[in-house]
Amino acid sequence: MARAPDAAPRVGFVSLGCPKALVDSEQILTRLRAEGYATSKTYRDADLVIVNTCGFIDDAVAESLDAIGEALEENGRVIVTGCLGAKNGVVRKIHPSVLAVTGPHDLDGVMRAVHAALPKPHDPYTDLVPPQGIRLTPKHFAYLKISEGCNHRCTFCIIPSMRGDLVSRPVGEVMQEAENLVKAGVKELLVISQDTSAYGVDVKYRTGFWNGRPLKTRMTELVRALGEFGVWVRLHYVYPYPHVDDVIPLMAEGRVLPYLDVPFQHASARILKLMKRPASAEDNLARIRAWRAACPEITIRSTFIAGFPGETEAEFEELLEFLEEAQLDRVGCFAYSPVEGAKANALPDPVPEELRQERRARFMQVQAGISARRLQAKVGRRLQVLVDANGKGGAVARSSADAPEIDGVVRVRDGQRLKPGDFAQVVVEAADEHDLFARLAA
Ligand code: SF4
């Protein structure tokens, strides 16, 4: 008989091995029950099967491999845990179709694999928190944090000393969160981290699982998978590593927004070296040209620091020349600020505060002209926008070129009927140096 669609998902369990493994099994079963999963005594009634293995002696290995084979044959969806899982590649070599393999005493690893393959049941009567969690952003967009910490040691920054080295979130967990958000009505996912392009470096791009299918813990694969939800996906804090080039075709194909937020910070090779930033200014210019050739629609946003310790007038002018050459769409500039604990504070020849502010103002003046010309070039074009707010004066919306809070907006004069979270087609009528002014397209 078919189960009711809202019945709790069922997990089958095979527990092998010593008492330590038995305790691991008990903990997994306890957590499953606490989260609302049901257990199944038969393979047929289970939505997936967990096999807790033993890998101590050859006989135990053979018994565990047989048990996995049987579960695969009878059910097909199998997660392996326990000592045999810790033996490099043994399980996958014999049974490549298992959903996930974790080692002994890895309750969190098993639960992540279960969540990825069989989403956690949500009971509105007992769960105080909605599946998408508590969000501080409006209902139609949400930040999706994919990692914490950073492996770089930029001399002006103390984030690594506070948050440590890069730790990537498991890809299945990130995808589950994204799906929960989309189901809750989110129309735009803003991917954030300290260094988005480094996603997965710490776990050697390990293969995780999402809905039973393998997915690498790597930016390109994650972005492609997020693109399948059919909502806007916007990438922030992308370092200009070579593999960023692989994401540009996904933008050209419309799978993710053609928008890159790349913090270049400076253009002088000497200053970039003092900052301990990778990639030279010439490399960056060549990359920008290549990105635009592959995806002419792309919006490039960046941030810079003016008045870094030791910056000469000539080096600052080099930065202005870079700006003219790069013709970036959106730019933020900070006057260098000596954060307590940052190595850059000890560098010789600090730039006086007044001069730092003056250089920042000159920088922003040059960029204002560039931004205004680039926005002016959009007049007459038809754009898709996402509405943030509405009122008597029309709607305030954003196009693919505008991230919330930091970029400009598109003001739609006849958009009174549009609601926050609506997509609309507009025609651009005018522009200033930040915003576009538009009407609804016919
Ligand atoms: S500036 Fe960014 S990349 Fe550099 S150390 Fe800080 S967090 Fe890492």
Residues whose N, C-alpha, C, O or C-beta is under 5 A from the ligand:
A	BS01	SF4	C150 H152 R153 C154 C157 I159 Q194
